[in-house]
Amino acid sequence: HAVTGRGFGLVLNVGVLGGGGVCAARRVCVAVSGDSHSAKGDEKGIIVWGAGLRGEQVSGVLHRRLDAALAVWQDNPDAFLVVTGGQGPREPIPEAVAMERWLLERGVPAEKIIVEDKSKSTEENLRFAKELLAEKGVSADMPVAVATNAFHCYRAGHYATKEGFADPRSIPASISLGAIPPSYMREVFAILYMW
């Protein structure tokens, strides 16, 4: 049978749309996988993204981010640890203050911790961290790493570049099994919105 012009157009449209859909799906999967530029150990700053608190204590999500950042810092103790996060409406203290306490309890010297406790968004986390690092002599063209959960690393790198960091890298932290479905679903929509 000969393919008519209309039939050929339909096949072509389905092929193009299907191929585009596969490419978009692949891009989203890579984006939410945490596949990004990994920390190399020569970073001048390690920026830890805040997350909700439990009273004045770090939450499980935040604990994992801090654990990942601390492990990288222990191999590179010349780097500054920048803890970020303002005070949410139901939080008794800023997230960054709880994070600083957590790091101090684990032996990190106070002079290696920079507290950014004014931010209210992801973009502000990075913008204010950049300003505070500059005050310590760490310019935006020096390598830094952002510690956040693996599903967040792609977006973290994008925002860090947008805020002017020339060489942002990632420190992916794990999450609990129960948090995987809702976290990845939210991140897919956040990435699609970002694009």
Disulfide bonds with the S-S distance in Angstrom:
none
